Amino acid sequence: MTTPPFPAELLDACISCGYCLPACPTYQLTKDEASSPRGRINLMKAINLRRIEIDNPVAKEQASFCLGCRACEPVCPAGVQYGSLLEQWRSHAWQGGGPTVFALTTAVRWPVLLRTAGAITRPAKHRAESEYQYLLGCFERLLYAKLSKAMTDVFPQLDINPNQGCCGALHAHNGHPETGARLAHELGDRLDGTIVTTAGGCAAHLAEILGRDRVRELSEWIIDDGALGLDTLRPIEIDGRPARISIQDSCHLRNGLGVSAQIRTIVQRLGDLVELPSAGVCCGAAGTYSILRKQDANAVFRSRLDEIAQLQPDYVAVVNPGCYRQVATQLRRSRHAPRVVHLVELIAAALHT
Protein backbone atom coordinates (compact mmCIF):
# COMPACT_ATOMS: atom_id res chain seq x y z
CA MET A 1 0.00 0.00 0.00
CA THR A 2 1.73 3.15 -1.17
CA THR A 3 -0.85 5.80 -0.32
CA PRO A 4 -3.59 5.82 2.32
CA PRO A 5 -6.81 4.58 0.68
CA PHE A 6 -9.19 6.83 2.65
CA PRO A 7 -9.28 10.65 2.54
CA ALA A 8 -8.09 11.84 5.94
CA GLU A 9 -10.59 14.71 5.98
CA LEU A 10 -13.50 12.27 5.75
CA LEU A 11 -12.15 10.03 8.49
CA ASP A 12 -11.21 12.91 10.78
CA ALA A 13 -14.77 14.23 10.67
CA CYS A 14 -15.77 11.38 13.00
CA ILE A 15 -15.57 12.56 16.63
CA SER A 16 -16.34 9.09 18.07
CA CYS A 17 -19.37 10.43 19.93
CA GLY A 18 -21.34 7.19 19.65
CA TYR A 19 -24.59 8.69 18.33
CA CYS A 20 -24.39 6.17 15.51
CA LEU A 21 -24.48 3.12 17.79
CA PRO A 22 -28.25 2.97 18.47
CA ALA A 23 -28.98 3.63 14.78
CA CYS A 24 -26.75 0.84 13.43
CA PRO A 25 -28.58 -2.48 12.80
CA THR A 26 -25.44 -4.62 12.88
CA TYR A 27 -24.26 -3.08 16.15
CA GLN A 28 -27.69 -3.75 17.62
CA LEU A 29 -27.34 -7.40 16.60
CA THR A 30 -23.86 -7.95 18.01
CA LYS A 31 -23.10 -5.13 20.47
CA ASP A 32 -19.60 -5.40 19.04
CA GLU A 33 -17.85 -2.02 18.65
CA ALA A 34 -16.21 -3.19 15.41
CA SER A 35 -19.69 -3.71 13.94
CA SER A 36 -20.65 -0.06 14.42
CA PRO A 37 -19.96 2.89 12.09
CA ARG A 38 -17.59 4.34 14.68
CA GLY A 39 -15.75 1.04 14.96
CA ARG A 40 -15.52 0.61 11.22
CA ILE A 41 -14.14 4.12 10.81
CA ASN A 42 -11.50 3.26 13.42
CA LEU A 43 -10.60 0.22 11.30
CA MET A 44 -10.25 2.50 8.27
CA LYS A 45 -8.02 4.84 10.27
CA ALA A 46 -5.87 1.87 11.31
CA ILE A 47 -5.54 0.89 7.64
CA ASN A 48 -4.52 4.44 6.72
CA LEU A 49 -1.88 4.41 9.47
CA ARG A 50 -0.69 0.96 8.30
CA ARG A 51 -1.38 -0.56 11.70
CA ILE A 52 -3.35 -3.26 9.89
CA GLU A 53 -3.48 -4.31 6.25
CA ILE A 54 -6.57 -3.71 4.17
CA ASP A 55 -7.00 -7.47 3.80
CA ASN A 56 -7.00 -7.94 7.58
CA PRO A 57 -9.69 -10.60 8.28
CA VAL A 58 -11.59 -8.42 10.78
CA ALA A 59 -11.52 -5.45 8.42
CA LYS A 60 -12.70 -7.49 5.43
CA GLU A 61 -15.50 -9.05 7.46
CA GLN A 62 -16.72 -5.67 8.69
CA ALA A 63 -16.66 -4.20 5.19
CA SER A 64 -18.96 -7.06 4.17
CA PHE A 65 -21.09 -7.25 7.35
CA CYS A 66 -22.14 -3.60 7.08
CA LEU A 67 -25.55 -3.21 5.45
CA GLY A 68 -24.64 0.15 3.92
CA CYS A 69 -28.02 1.48 5.07
CA ARG A 70 -26.53 4.88 6.06
CA ALA A 71 -28.78 5.11 9.13
CA CYS A 72 -25.76 6.58 10.92
CA GLU A 73 -25.67 9.65 8.66
CA PRO A 74 -28.89 11.46 9.76
CA VAL A 75 -28.00 11.07 13.46
CA CYS A 76 -24.34 12.09 13.10
CA PRO A 77 -23.74 15.58 14.57
CA ALA A 78 -20.45 15.85 12.66
CA GLY A 79 -21.91 15.04 9.22
CA VAL A 80 -19.63 12.07 8.56
CA GLN A 81 -20.03 10.82 4.97
CA TYR A 82 -20.10 7.19 5.98
CA GLY A 83 -21.73 5.93 2.78
CA SER A 84 -18.92 7.37 0.68
CA LEU A 85 -16.30 5.88 2.99
CA LEU A 86 -17.93 2.46 2.84
CA GLU A 87 -17.95 2.43 -0.96
CA GLN A 88 -14.27 3.41 -1.01
CA TRP A 89 -13.50 0.71 1.56
CA ARG A 90 -15.17 -1.99 -0.48
CA SER A 91 -13.46 -0.76 -3.63
CA HIS A 92 -10.06 -1.26 -1.97
CA ALA A 93 -10.89 -4.36 0.08
CA TRP A 94 -12.52 -6.20 -2.81
CA GLN A 95 -9.94 -5.37 -5.46
CA GLY A 96 -10.33 -7.68 -8.41
CA GLY A 97 -14.07 -7.64 -7.95
CA GLY A 98 -14.65 -10.00 -5.08
CA PRO A 99 -15.67 -12.89 -7.36
CA THR A 100 -18.91 -13.68 -5.55
CA VAL A 101 -20.11 -10.08 -5.48
CA PHE A 102 -19.15 -9.36 -9.08
CA ALA A 103 -20.74 -12.57 -10.34
CA LEU A 104 -23.93 -11.84 -8.43
CA THR A 105 -24.17 -8.28 -9.70
CA THR A 106 -23.66 -9.52 -13.25
CA ALA A 107 -26.23 -12.28 -12.76
CA VAL A 108 -28.80 -9.72 -11.68
CA ARG A 109 -28.03 -7.40 -14.60
CA TRP A 110 -27.84 -9.81 -17.53
CA PRO A 111 -31.48 -10.95 -17.52
CA VAL A 112 -32.37 -7.26 -17.38
CA LEU A 113 -30.14 -6.32 -20.29
CA LEU A 114 -31.48 -9.19 -22.38
CA ARG A 115 -35.09 -8.15 -21.82
CA THR A 116 -36.88 -5.16 -23.24
CA ALA A 117 -39.67 -3.25 -21.60
CA GLY A 118 -42.07 -5.37 -23.69
CA ALA A 119 -45.75 -4.62 -23.35
CA ILE A 120 -45.25 -1.62 -21.12
CA THR A 121 -43.09 0.22 -23.63
CA ARG A 122 -44.69 2.98 -25.64
CA PRO A 123 -43.10 4.66 -28.68
CA ALA A 124 -40.56 7.16 -27.37
CA LYS A 125 -41.15 10.83 -27.94
CA HIS A 126 -38.57 13.02 -29.59
CA ARG A 127 -35.91 13.84 -26.98
CA ALA A 128 -36.78 17.53 -26.99
CA GLU A 129 -40.39 16.71 -26.03
CA SER A 130 -39.67 14.18 -23.28
CA GLU A 131 -40.11 15.67 -19.82
CA TYR A 132 -40.37 12.57 -17.61
CA GLN A 133 -38.49 9.32 -18.15
CA TYR A 134 -39.37 6.19 -16.18
CA LEU A 135 -36.37 4.26 -14.85
CA LEU A 136 -37.06 0.53 -14.89
CA GLY A 137 -34.85 -0.72 -12.07
CA CYS A 138 -33.03 -4.03 -12.46
CA PHE A 139 -34.89 -5.88 -9.70
CA GLU A 140 -38.16 -4.39 -10.94
CA ARG A 141 -37.70 -5.61 -14.51
CA LEU A 142 -36.55 -9.01 -13.34
CA LEU A 143 -39.11 -9.70 -10.61
CA TYR A 144 -41.92 -7.14 -10.56
CA ALA A 145 -43.32 -6.37 -13.99
CA LYS A 146 -46.70 -5.72 -12.31
CA LEU A 147 -45.10 -2.75 -10.57
CA SER A 148 -44.02 -1.28 -13.90
CA LYS A 149 -47.50 -1.89 -15.33
CA ALA A 150 -49.08 -0.02 -12.39
CA MET A 151 -46.74 2.93 -12.96
CA THR A 152 -47.56 3.27 -16.63
CA ASP A 153 -51.29 2.90 -15.95
CA VAL A 154 -51.29 5.63 -13.29
CA PHE A 155 -48.84 7.95 -15.02
CA PRO A 156 -49.36 7.95 -18.80
CA GLN A 157 -47.11 11.01 -19.07
CA LEU A 158 -44.06 8.81 -18.43
CA ASP A 159 -41.85 7.76 -21.33
CA ILE A 160 -39.84 4.54 -21.30
CA ASN A 161 -36.59 3.92 -23.12
CA PRO A 162 -36.35 0.12 -23.56
CA ASN A 163 -32.56 0.35 -23.93
CA GLN A 164 -31.91 2.33 -20.77
CA GLY A 165 -29.63 -0.24 -19.11
CA CYS A 166 -28.57 -0.25 -15.44
CA CYS A 167 -28.04 2.80 -13.22
CA GLY A 168 -24.95 1.29 -11.54
CA ALA A 169 -26.20 1.39 -7.93
CA LEU A 170 -25.44 -2.29 -7.32
CA HIS A 171 -21.92 -1.83 -8.64
CA ALA A 172 -21.26 1.21 -6.46
CA HIS A 173 -22.51 -0.60 -3.36
CA ASN A 174 -20.46 -3.70 -4.08
CA GLY A 175 -16.95 -2.37 -4.54
CA HIS A 176 -17.12 -0.91 -8.05
CA PRO A 177 -17.83 2.82 -7.57
CA GLU A 178 -16.13 3.83 -10.82
CA THR A 179 -18.30 1.43 -12.82
CA GLY A 180 -21.35 2.59 -10.89
CA ALA A 181 -20.62 6.23 -11.74
CA ARG A 182 -19.96 5.44 -15.40
CA LEU A 183 -23.25 3.55 -15.76
CA ALA A 184 -25.14 6.38 -14.06
CA HIS A 185 -23.68 8.93 -16.47
CA GLU A 186 -24.49 6.72 -19.45
CA LEU A 187 -28.05 6.35 -18.21
CA GLY A 188 -28.33 10.09 -17.70
CA ASP A 189 -27.25 10.62 -21.31
CA ARG A 190 -29.89 8.19 -22.59
CA LEU A 191 -32.76 9.55 -20.50
CA ASP A 192 -33.41 13.23 -21.02
CA GLY A 193 -35.44 15.36 -18.66
CA THR A 194 -36.48 14.20 -15.19
CA ILE A 195 -35.80 10.57 -14.29
CA VAL A 196 -38.64 9.08 -12.22
CA THR A 197 -38.03 5.86 -10.31
CA THR A 198 -39.82 3.49 -7.95
CA ALA A 199 -36.50 2.28 -6.51
CA GLY A 200 -35.15 4.21 -3.52
CA GLY A 201 -31.64 2.80 -3.95
CA CYS A 202 -31.49 3.79 -7.62
CA ALA A 203 -32.83 7.26 -6.80
CA ALA A 204 -30.14 7.92 -4.19
CA HIS A 205 -27.32 6.67 -6.42
CA LEU A 206 -28.43 8.65 -9.46
CA ALA A 207 -29.02 11.81 -7.42
CA GLU A 208 -25.47 11.60 -6.11
CA ILE A 209 -23.94 11.13 -9.56
CA LEU A 210 -26.24 13.15 -11.84
CA GLY A 211 -27.47 15.78 -9.40
CA ARG A 212 -30.61 16.10 -7.34
CA ASP A 213 -32.48 18.05 -10.01
CA ARG A 214 -32.37 15.14 -12.47
CA VAL A 215 -34.01 12.51 -10.25
CA ARG A 216 -37.37 12.05 -8.57
CA GLU A 217 -38.51 9.08 -6.51
CA LEU A 218 -42.20 8.30 -6.94
CA SER A 219 -43.53 9.70 -3.64
CA GLU A 220 -41.63 13.00 -3.87
CA TRP A 221 -42.64 13.34 -7.51
CA ILE A 222 -46.27 13.07 -6.41
CA ILE A 223 -46.08 15.29 -3.30
CA ASP A 224 -43.34 17.80 -4.11
CA ASP A 225 -43.89 18.10 -7.86
CA GLY A 226 -47.65 17.50 -8.00
CA ALA A 227 -47.53 14.58 -10.44
CA LEU A 228 -50.84 13.25 -9.06
CA GLY A 229 -53.58 15.04 -7.18
CA LEU A 230 -54.19 13.48 -3.77
CA ASP A 231 -57.88 14.30 -4.08
CA THR A 232 -58.12 11.66 -6.81
CA LEU A 233 -57.29 8.92 -4.31
CA ARG A 234 -60.01 7.04 -2.44
CA PRO A 235 -59.38 4.95 0.69
CA ILE A 236 -58.94 1.25 0.06
CA GLU A 237 -61.52 -0.67 2.09
CA ILE A 238 -61.40 -4.16 3.55
CA ASP A 239 -64.65 -5.56 4.98
CA GLY A 240 -66.15 -2.08 4.98
CA ARG A 241 -63.30 -0.39 6.86
CA PRO A 242 -60.22 1.53 5.68
CA ALA A 243 -57.26 -0.73 5.03
CA ARG A 244 -54.55 -0.73 7.70
CA ILE A 245 -51.27 0.09 5.95
CA SER A 246 -47.73 -0.06 7.33
CA ILE A 247 -44.60 1.20 5.59
CA GLN A 248 -41.11 -0.20 5.14
CA ASP A 249 -38.83 2.71 4.27
CA SER A 250 -36.01 2.42 1.76
CA CYS A 251 -32.74 3.10 3.61
CA HIS A 252 -31.05 5.05 0.83
CA LEU A 253 -34.22 6.99 0.15
CA ARG A 254 -34.76 7.93 3.80
CA ASN A 255 -31.16 8.33 4.94
CA GLY A 256 -29.56 9.45 1.70
CA LEU A 257 -32.27 11.68 0.19
CA GLY A 258 -34.36 12.48 3.27
CA VAL A 259 -37.57 11.21 1.67
CA SER A 260 -40.02 9.58 4.09
CA ALA A 261 -42.75 12.09 4.99
CA GLN A 262 -44.02 12.11 1.40
CA ILE A 263 -44.70 8.37 1.53
CA ARG A 264 -46.75 8.78 4.69
CA THR A 265 -48.77 11.65 3.27
CA ILE A 266 -49.83 9.40 0.40
CA VAL A 267 -50.55 6.37 2.59
CA GLN A 268 -52.80 8.45 4.84
CA ARG A 269 -55.01 9.06 1.81
CA LEU A 270 -55.09 5.35 0.98
CA GLY A 271 -56.13 4.01 4.38
CA ASP A 272 -55.16 4.06 8.04
CA LEU A 273 -51.41 4.45 8.53
CA VAL A 274 -50.17 1.89 11.06
CA GLU A 275 -46.63 3.00 11.80
CA LEU A 276 -44.15 0.22 12.59
CA PRO A 277 -41.61 1.30 15.24
CA SER A 278 -38.85 -0.10 13.00
CA ALA A 279 -40.18 1.29 9.71
CA GLY A 280 -37.02 3.34 9.23
CA VAL A 281 -34.64 0.50 10.15
CA CYS A 282 -33.05 -1.53 7.35
CA CYS A 283 -35.13 -4.57 6.39
CA GLY A 284 -31.96 -6.49 5.49
CA ALA A 285 -32.35 -6.29 1.72
CA ALA A 286 -29.49 -3.80 1.26
CA GLY A 287 -29.01 -4.37 -2.45
CA THR A 288 -27.46 -7.83 -2.76
CA TYR A 289 -26.94 -8.27 1.01
CA SER A 290 -29.96 -10.53 1.55
CA ILE A 291 -28.59 -12.90 -1.09
CA LEU A 292 -24.92 -12.81 -0.07
CA ARG A 293 -25.50 -12.80 3.71
CA LYS A 294 -28.89 -14.43 4.06
CA GLN A 295 -28.63 -15.36 7.75
CA ASP A 296 -27.58 -11.85 8.76
CA ALA A 297 -30.36 -10.35 6.62
CA ASN A 298 -32.87 -12.66 8.34
CA ALA A 299 -31.60 -11.59 11.75
CA VAL A 300 -31.93 -7.90 10.87
CA PHE A 301 -35.59 -8.38 9.92
CA ARG A 302 -36.56 -10.72 12.76
CA SER A 303 -37.62 -8.06 15.29
CA ARG A 304 -40.17 -6.74 12.78
CA LEU A 305 -42.15 -9.98 12.86
CA ASP A 306 -43.37 -9.30 16.41
CA GLU A 307 -44.29 -5.72 15.55
CA ILE A 308 -46.31 -6.80 12.53
CA ALA A 309 -48.03 -9.60 14.46
CA GLN A 310 -49.02 -7.12 17.17
CA LEU A 311 -50.19 -4.28 14.91
CA GLN A 312 -51.80 -6.54 12.26
CA PRO A 313 -51.68 -4.30 9.17
CA ASP A 314 -53.45 -5.46 6.04
CA TYR A 315 -50.61 -4.21 3.84
CA VAL A 316 -46.94 -3.43 4.18
CA ALA A 317 -46.08 -0.83 1.55
CA VAL A 318 -42.52 -0.72 0.19
CA VAL A 319 -40.79 1.88 -1.99
CA ASN A 320 -37.91 -0.17 -3.32
CA PRO A 321 -38.03 -3.46 -5.29
CA GLY A 322 -35.15 -4.96 -3.30
CA CYS A 323 -37.10 -4.31 -0.10
CA TYR A 324 -40.14 -5.81 -1.83
CA ARG A 325 -38.34 -9.11 -2.25
CA GLN A 326 -36.88 -9.17 1.26
CA VAL A 327 -40.07 -8.22 3.12
CA ALA A 328 -42.26 -10.57 1.09
CA THR A 329 -39.80 -13.43 1.62
CA GLN A 330 -39.62 -12.84 5.36
CA LEU A 331 -43.37 -12.46 5.87
CA ARG A 332 -44.08 -15.64 3.96
CA ARG A 333 -43.08 -17.46 7.14
CA SER A 334 -45.56 -15.57 9.29
CA ARG A 335 -48.96 -17.05 10.20
CA HIS A 336 -50.86 -13.77 9.84
CA ALA A 337 -48.84 -12.14 7.12
CA PRO A 338 -50.11 -8.92 5.57
CA ARG A 339 -49.87 -8.46 1.84
CA VAL A 340 -46.66 -6.80 0.67
CA VAL A 341 -47.16 -4.24 -2.10
CA HIS A 342 -45.27 -1.39 -3.67
CA LEU A 343 -46.72 2.06 -3.00
CA VAL A 344 -47.69 2.51 -6.66
CA GLU A 345 -49.74 -0.69 -6.56
CA LEU A 346 -51.78 0.75 -3.71
CA ILE A 347 -52.20 4.00 -5.63
CA ALA A 348 -53.42 2.08 -8.68
CA ALA A 349 -55.89 0.16 -6.51
CA ALA A 350 -57.18 3.39 -4.95
CA LEU A 351 -57.77 4.95 -8.35
CA HIS A 352 -59.84 1.98 -9.44
CA THR A 353 -62.09 1.76 -6.36
C-alpha positions in Angstrom: 0.0 0.0 0.0 1.7 3.1 -1.2 -0.8 5.8 -0.3 -3.6 5.8 2.3 -6.8 4.6 0.7 -9.2 6.8 2.7 -9.3 10.7 2.5 -8.1 11.8 5.9 -10.6 14.7 6.0 -13.5 12.3 5.8 -12.1 10.0 8.5 -11.2 12.9 10.8 -14.8 14.2 10.7 -15.8 11.4 13.0 -15.6 12.6 16.6 -16.3 9.1 18.1 -19.4 10.4 19.9 -21.3 7.2 19.7 -24.6 8.7 18.3 -24.4 6.2 15.5 -24.5 3.1 17.8 -28.3 3.0 18.5 -29.0 3.6 14.8 -26.8 0.8 13.4 -28.6 -2.5 12.8 -25.4 -4.6 12.9 -24.3 -3.1 16.1 -27.7 -3.8 17.6 -27.3 -7.4 16.6 -23.9 -8.0 18.0 -23.1 -5.1 20.5 -19.6 -5.4 19.0 -17.8 -2.0 18.6 -16.2 -3.2 15.4 -19.7 -3.7 13.9 -20.7 -0.1 14.4 -20.0 2.9 12.1 -17.6 4.3 14.7 -15.8 1.0 15.0 -15.5 0.6 11.2 -14.1 4.1 10.8 -11.5 3.3 13.4 -10.6 0.2 11.3 -10.2 2.5 8.3 -8.0 4.8 10.3 -5.9 1.9 11.3 -5.5 0.9 7.6 -4.5 4.4 6.7 -1.9 4.4 9.5 -0.7 1.0 8.3 -1.4 -0.6 11.7 -3.3 -3.3 9.9 -3.5 -4.3 6.2 -6.6 -3.7 4.2 -7.0 -7.5 3.8 -7.0 -7.9 7.6 -9.7 -10.6 8.3 -11.6 -8.4 10.8 -11.5 -5.4 8.4 -12.7 -7.5 5.4 -15.5 -9.0 7.5 -16.7 -5.7 8.7 -16.7 -4.2 5.2 -19.0 -7.1 4.2 -21.1 -7.3 7.3 -22.1 -3.6 7.1 -25.5 -3.2 5.4 -24.6 0.2 3.9 -28.0 1.5 5.1 -26.5 4.9 6.1 -28.8 5.1 9.1 -25.8 6.6 10.9 -25.7 9.6 8.7 -28.9 11.5 9.8 -28.0 11.1 13.5 -24.3 12.1 13.1 -23.7 15.6 14.6 -20.4 15.8 12.7 -21.9 15.0 9.2 -19.6 12.1 8.6 -20.0 10.8 5.0 -20.1 7.2 6.0 -21.7 5.9 2.8 -18.9 7.4 0.7 -16.3 5.9 3.0 -17.9 2.5 2.8 -18.0 2.4 -1.0 -14.3 3.4 -1.0 -13.5 0.7 1.6 -15.2 -2.0 -0.5 -13.5 -0.8 -3.6 -10.1 -1.3 -2.0 -10.9 -4.4 0.1 -12.5 -6.2 -2.8 -9.9 -5.4 -5.5 -10.3 -7.7 -8.4 -14.1 -7.6 -8.0 -14.7 -10.0 -5.1 -15.7 -12.9 -7.4 -18.9 -13.7 -5.6 -20.1 -10.1 -5.5 -19.1 -9.4 -9.1 -20.7 -12.6 -10.3 -23.9 -11.8 -8.4 -24.2 -8.3 -9.7 -23.7 -9.5 -13.2 -26.2 -12.3 -12.8 -28.8 -9.7 -11.7 -28.0 -7.4 -14.6 -27.8 -9.8 -17.5 -31.5 -11.0 -17.5 -32.4 -7.3 -17.4 -30.1 -6.3 -20.3 -31.5 -9.2 -22.4 -35.1 -8.2 -21.8 -36.9 -5.2 -23.2 -39.7 -3.2 -21.6 -42.1 -5.4 -23.7 -45.8 -4.6 -23.4 -45.3 -1.6 -21.1 -43.1 0.2 -23.6 -44.7 3.0 -25.6 -43.1 4.7 -28.7 -40.6 7.2 -27.4 -41.1 10.8 -27.9 -38.6 13.0 -29.6 -35.9 13.8 -27.0 -36.8 17.5 -27.0 -40.4 16.7 -26.0 -39.7 14.2 -23.3 -40.1 15.7 -19.8 -40.4 12.6 -17.6 -38.5 9.3 -18.1 -39.4 6.2 -16.2 -36.4 4.3 -14.9 -37.1 0.5 -14.9 -34.8 -0.7 -12.1 -33.0 -4.0 -12.5 -34.9 -5.9 -9.7 -38.2 -4.4 -10.9 -37.7 -5.6 -14.5 -36.6 -9.0 -13.3 -39.1 -9.7 -10.6 -41.9 -7.1 -10.6 -43.3 -6.4 -14.0 -46.7 -5.7 -12.3 -45.1 -2.7 -10.6 -44.0 -1.3 -13.9 -47.5 -1.9 -15.3 -49.1 0.0 -12.4 -46.7 2.9 -13.0 -47.6 3.3 -16.6 -51.3 2.9 -15.9 -51.3 5.6 -13.3 -48.8 8.0 -15.0 -49.4 8.0 -18.8 -47.1 11.0 -19.1 -44.1 8.8 -18.4 -41.8 7.8 -21.3 -39.8 4.5 -21.3 -36.6 3.9 -23.1 -36.4 0.1 -23.6 -32.6 0.3 -23.9 -31.9 2.3 -20.8 -29.6 -0.2 -19.1 -28.6 -0.3 -15.4 -28.0 2.8 -13.2 -25.0 1.3 -11.5 -26.2 1.4 -7.9 -25.4 -2.3 -7.3 -21.9 -1.8 -8.6 -21.3 1.2 -6.5 -22.5 -0.6 -3.4 -20.5 -3.7 -4.1 -16.9 -2.4 -4.5 -17.1 -0.9 -8.1 -17.8 2.8 -7.6 -16.1 3.8 -10.8 -18.3 1.4 -12.8 -21.3 2.6 -10.9 -20.6 6.2 -11.7 -20.0 5.4 -15.4 -23.2 3.5 -15.8 -25.1 6.4 -14.1 -23.7 8.9 -16.5 -24.5 6.7 -19.5 -28.1 6.3 -18.2 -28.3 10.1 -17.7 -27.3 10.6 -21.3 -29.9 8.2 -22.6 -32.8 9.5 -20.5 -33.4 13.2 -21.0 -35.4 15.4 -18.7 -36.5 14.2 -15.2 -35.8 10.6 -14.3 -38.6 9.1 -12.2 -38.0 5.9 -10.3 -39.8 3.5 -7.9 -36.5 2.3 -6.5 -35.2 4.2 -3.5 -31.6 2.8 -3.9 -31.5 3.8 -7.6 -32.8 7.3 -6.8 -30.1 7.9 -4.2 -27.3 6.7 -6.4 -28.4 8.7 -9.5 -29.0 11.8 -7.4 -25.5 11.6 -6.1 -23.9 11.1 -9.6 -26.2 13.2 -11.8 -27.5 15.8 -9.4 -30.6 16.1 -7.3 -32.5 18.0 -10.0 -32.4 15.1 -12.5 -34.0 12.5 -10.2 -37.4 12.1 -8.6 -38.5 9.1 -6.5 -42.2 8.3 -6.9 -43.5 9.7 -3.6 -41.6 13.0 -3.9 -42.6 13.3 -7.5 -46.3 13.1 -6.4 -46.1 15.3 -3.3 -43.3 17.8 -4.1 -43.9 18.1 -7.9 -47.6 17.5 -8.0 -47.5 14.6 -10.4 -50.8 13.3 -9.1 -53.6 15.0 -7.2 -54.2 13.5 -3.8 -57.9 14.3 -4.1 -58.1 11.7 -6.8 -57.3 8.9 -4.3 -60.0 7.0 -2.4 -59.4 5.0 0.7 -58.9 1.3 0.1 -61.5 -0.7 2.1 -61.4 -4.2 3.5 -64.6 -5.6 5.0 -66.2 -2.1 5.0 -63.3 -0.4 6.9 -60.2 1.5 5.7 -57.3 -0.7 5.0 -54.5 -0.7 7.7 -51.3 0.1 5.9 -47.7 -0.1 7.3 -44.6 1.2 5.6 -41.1 -0.2 5.1 -38.8 2.7 4.3 -36.0 2.4 1.8 -32.7 3.1 3.6 -31.0 5.0 0.8 -34.2 7.0 0.2 -34.8 7.9 3.8 -31.2 8.3 4.9 -29.6 9.4 1.7 -32.3 11.7 0.2 -34.4 12.5 3.3 -37.6 11.2 1.7 -40.0 9.6 4.1 -42.7 12.1 5.0 -44.0 12.1 1.4 -44.7 8.4 1.5 -46.7 8.8 4.7 -48.8 11.7 3.3 -49.8 9.4 0.4 -50.6 6.4 2.6 -52.8 8.4 4.8 -55.0 9.1 1.8 -55.1 5.4 1.0 -56.1 4.0 4.4 -55.2 4.1 8.0 -51.4 4.4 8.5 -50.2 1.9 11.1 -46.6 3.0 11.8 -44.1 0.2 12.6 -41.6 1.3 15.2 -38.9 -0.1 13.0 -40.2 1.3 9.7 -37.0 3.3 9.2 -34.6 0.5 10.1 -33.1 -1.5 7.4 -35.1 -4.6 6.4 -32.0 -6.5 5.5 -32.3 -6.3 1.7 -29.5 -3.8 1.3 -29.0 -4.4 -2.5 -27.5 -7.8 -2.8 -26.9 -8.3 1.0 -30.0 -10.5 1.5 -28.6 -12.9 -1.1 -24.9 -12.8 -0.1 -25.5 -12.8 3.7 -28.9 -14.4 4.1 -28.6 -15.4 7.8 -27.6 -11.8 8.8 -30.4 -10.4 6.6 -32.9 -12.7 8.3 -31.6 -11.6 11.7 -31.9 -7.9 10.9 -35.6 -8.4 9.9 -36.6 -10.7 12.8 -37.6 -8.1 15.3 -40.2 -6.7 12.8 -42.2 -10.0 12.9 -43.4 -9.3 16.4 -44.3 -5.7 15.5 -46.3 -6.8 12.5 -48.0 -9.6 14.5 -49.0 -7.1 17.2 -50.2 -4.3 14.9 -51.8 -6.5 12.3 -51.7 -4.3 9.2 -53.5 -5.5 6.0 -50.6 -4.2 3.8 -46.9 -3.4 4.2 -46.1 -0.8 1.5 -42.5 -0.7 0.2 -40.8 1.9 -2.0 -37.9 -0.2 -3.3 -38.0 -3.5 -5.3 -35.2 -5.0 -3.3 -37.1 -4.3 -0.1 -40.1 -5.8 -1.8 -38.3 -9.1 -2.3 -36.9 -9.2 1.3 -40.1 -8.2 3.1 -42.3 -10.6 1.1 -39.8 -13.4 1.6 -39.6 -12.8 5.4 -43.4 -12.5 5.9 -44.1 -15.6 4.0 -43.1 -17.5 7.1 -45.6 -15.6 9.3 -49.0 -17.0 10.2 -50.9 -13.8 9.8 -48.8 -12.1 7.1 -50.1 -8.9 5.6 -49.9 -8.5 1.8 -46.7 -6.8 0.7 -47.2 -4.2 -2.1 -45.3 -1.4 -3.7 -46.7 2.1 -3.0 -47.7 2.5 -6.7 -49.7 -0.7 -6.6 -51.8 0.8 -3.7 -52.2 4.0 -5.6 -53.4 2.1 -8.7 -55.9 0.2 -6.5 -57.2 3.4 -4.9 -57.8 5.0 -8.4 -59.8 2.0 -9.4 -62.1 1.8 -6.4 
